[in-house]
Amino acid sequence: MADFSPLYYLYLKIVITFSRWSAYPFMRSLFQAPNSTRTLIQIPSRDPTRSIKAWIHHPPNHSGNTPGLLINWHGSGFILPSLGMDHEFCDRMAHEAGVVVRDADYRKAPEHPYPAAMEDVEDVLKWVEGQPERFDPSRIAVSGFSAGGNLALVAASELRAQFKRINIRAVYAFYPLVDLDRDPKLKKVPNPINPFPLFSLRLFATCYMPRAGERKNPRVSPTFADPALFPDRTIIITCSADNLSPEAEEMGEKLKAGGANVEVVQLENAPHGFDKGVKPGSDAFKQREMTYLKVAEDLRRP
């Protein structure tokens, strides 16, 4: 709250509370996972009075060799409590790639602006580093959707060198928000489908990083990260009808120009969140199957 005046914080709280209540009826079905065998765990945080929730998804027959690990962070605009909405992806990666998946929570703004979410990411990585008997430390990957894609890209670049006992060897970012410094008026695509309104884009940036002059910090906007910091494999999945896609595609070009091994997959006529709540046989279903399979195949690589 120190980043906001009391009156402005009250305004943000009212707006965000309304946004959360408005979003819930549309998001409620995404949290239902009747066929999942996931288990909810608590990961210690730097604050002894709180822990970080995470769903754990085990691969079948995981009692043999120490498995690899995928850590996932959900989308939220940095403001919506959405842990668990990626259960389809997490279950698929556990079963199809044979890795353990940790679907981790993080604190939300404006109650907890930057660096709160990033500290939770650090604490999860620290916990993983201390569990070599549970996971193969040479086979760690990170993934994320939307705001969670931002966190995954930061984890795989700026934070990666802090954790020398684990090898974050790949990152998979679905329709990530990568540039909070860019004027929302410039975030446009030719044929948008349900694009983020300017108000929402401004709200995300203001709540997450209230200090506008610090939004070029690569821990806030990973498009400004040094390409040399990224792991062996980076896959960024963008959607042509999503007004966040240009900045993610530009980030991919920056990484390529800097020598990073990056692949940008653009999905035609796909909106932000294309993979959620899809109907079998639809174009979105086919795109989801293709991209999820692509990530699973990459995770299986030696």
N, C-alpha and C positions, 0 to 999 in steps of 0.2 A: 504494500500500500504506500510505502514511502516514495515510490515513483510517481504517484498521482496526488493531486490535491484532494482533500476529503470530499469536496463537492463533486469533483470529476469522477472520483472513484465510485461514489454513490450512483452517479449517472451510468457508469460502465456496468456496475452490478445489476442495475435494473434492466439495461439492454441485454446483457448476457443471460440473465435469468430468463427473460422472455424468449431469447433465442434458443436456450436449452429446452424449455417447455415446448416451444413450437416445433423443434426438430424431433423430439422424442417419438411422436406418433408415426413419423415416417421411418425412423431408425429402429423402432422396437423389434420388428421382425428380423432385423439383421443380427440381433444378439441371440436369437434362438438357435441352438445347436443340438437338436435331438439325437443326431447320429454320432456325435463327438464323444470321445472318451477322455477329454481334457480334464485336468485337475488344477484347481486354484491353489497357488502357493504364495508365500510372503517372502520377499527378498529384503535383507537388512539395508537400511539407508544410513547416511552419515549422521542423521538425526536419530538418537536412540529412542525417541518417543514415537517414531513412525516407521512403517515399512512400505515396500513397493509391491503392489499386487502384480501377479503374472500368471497367465494360464500356461500350463505345460502340456505339450502334445507329444506323446511318445510314438516312435515307429513300431510296427509290429515286430515281435521277436527281438526286442532290444536288449535282452539279457546277455548277449554275447560280447563282442568286441566293443570297446568304448566308442560311442557314436560321435559324429560331428554335431555341431550345434548351429541353429539359425535363430537369431534374436530379431523379433519383429516389433515395430511400433505402429500403432493405428493412426488413422487420420482423425483430425479434430478441429482444424483451424486454430489450433493451440487453445481452444476454449471449450470444446464439447467433450464430456466424459463418454468415451466411445470404446473402452477396452472390451475386447471380445468380438467386435464386429468383423474381424478378419479370420474367424474360426474356419471358414471354408478353405482359405488359402493355407492356414497353418496345418490343418488336418491333411491336406493334400501333400504338403511338403514332407510331413512326417512319414506318410505312407509311400509316397512315390519316390522320394529322395533318400529315405532311410536315415533321416537326421532327427534329433530331438529339436523341438521348436519351443522357444520361450517367447510368448506374446506378452510384452511388458507394458505396464502403465507408466504414466508420468504426470506430474502436476500440471494443472491448467491455469491459464491466465483468465482474468486479470488478478485473481486472488494470489497467484504465484507467477509473476512475470519472469522473464529471463533474469538469471540463469537457472531457475528452478528445474525446468524440464531437462536441461542439459546436465545438471547435477544428478538427476535421477538416471539418466543414461550412463553417466560415469559410474554411478554406484552399482548398476546392473553389470557393467563390464568388469568392475572390480570384483564383484561376487563370482562371476564366471571364471575370472583368473585364478580364484582361490579354490576351484573345484576340478582339478585335473583328473581326479578319479571318476568323475561323472561324464566328462566330455573330452574328446580329442582336441587338445589345445592348438593343434596345427590345422584344424578343420573348422574354423569359426567363420560364419557369414552373418551379415545383417541385412534387414529389409525394412521397408516402411511404405506407407501410403499417405499421400498428401503431406500434411504437417509431419506425419511420422516418417515420410520419405526424406524430409529435411533433416530430421534427427539421425536417420540412418546414414545419410551422406556425411554429416558432421562426425558421427562415430567412426566412419571408415576413413576419415582424413585427419581432421584436427585432433581427435582423441586417440587415434590408433597408436601413435608412438608412445603414449603414456603407459600402455599395457604390453610390456615386452614379453610376457610369458604366454601370450596367446597370439595367434596369427589370424587377424581378420583378413581373409584372403579374397572376399567378394562382397559386393553391395548391390542390392536390387531395389530400385526406387520407382514406385508407381505414381505417376502424375504428381511429382513433388513440387512443393512451394520452395523455391531456391533463392529468391531475391526479394527480400522485404524492403530494400531500399528503393526499388523501382516505383515510380509514380503509378498508382493503380490505373490512371487514365490511359497509360501506354500498354496495358495488359489486354490486348485485343487479338481476335482471330477472325478470319473472313466469314466463316459460317458457324457461329457459336451455337451450342445446345445447352440450355440452362447454365449460362455463364455466371460466375460470381459477380454480384453487383459491386459497384465502386464502394458503397458503404461497408459491405462485408470485408472487402480486401483491406480497407483502411482500418477497420475494427481489428482484424487479425494482427496487423502490424503494430497497432497502438497498444493492444493488450499484451502482446508477447514481448515487444521491445519498445517501451515508452519513449526512450531517448533516441530520437530520429537520427541524430548524428552518429550513432553506433550501429546502425543497421547494415553497414558494410563489413562488420566484423564477420569473418568466415565461419565463426561458430553460430552466428545468427543467420547469415545468408551464405550457404556453402558454394554458391557460384563464384565467390571471391577466394576460395581455397586454392592453395598451391597444387597443381596437378601432380607433382611429385609425391604428394602425401597419400595418394589414393592406392588401393590394393591392386592385386593382379588383374581383377576383373570387376568392371562396373557396368551394370545394365540399367538404363533409364528408359522407362516406358511412358510415353506421352500420348495425348489424345488430341486429334486435330480440332475438335470442337470445344476444347477446354481453354479458357483464356489464361491459364497458367502454363500452357505448353510452350510458347515461344521462349520463355526464360529458361526452362529445363533443356530445350533443344540447344539454345545458345551455350548453356553450361557444358553440354556434351561436346560441342565444337571447341570450346576453350580447353577442355581436358584432352581432346585429341591433339590439338595444336601444341599442347604442353607435353606430349609424349605418353599420356596415360592410355591404358587399354580399355576403351569404353565403347559400348554399343548403345545407340539410341534407336528404340523401336517406336515408330509413330503409328498409331492406330487411326485409320481413316473414319471420319464421321462418328467418332466416339466421344462422349462427354466425360467430364471429371467423374470419377467413381463408377466407371462403366461396368466394373465387375461385380457390383453389389446388386442383389435382388434380380438377377437375370432370369429370363425364361428360356428353358431348353429349346434349342433350335434357332434362337434369335441370333442376329449378328453379334450382339454383345456377348452371348453365350459362347459363340465360336471364338471371339477375341479373347475371352477369359480363358478358355481351354488352351489356346495357343500360347498365351503369355505365361500361364501357370506351368504348362509343360516345359516351356523354355527355361524357367527358373529351376524347376526340378531336375532337368537334364544337366544344367550347369552345376547344381549342387552335387550331383553324382560324380562329377569329374574328379579324378585322383589329384 
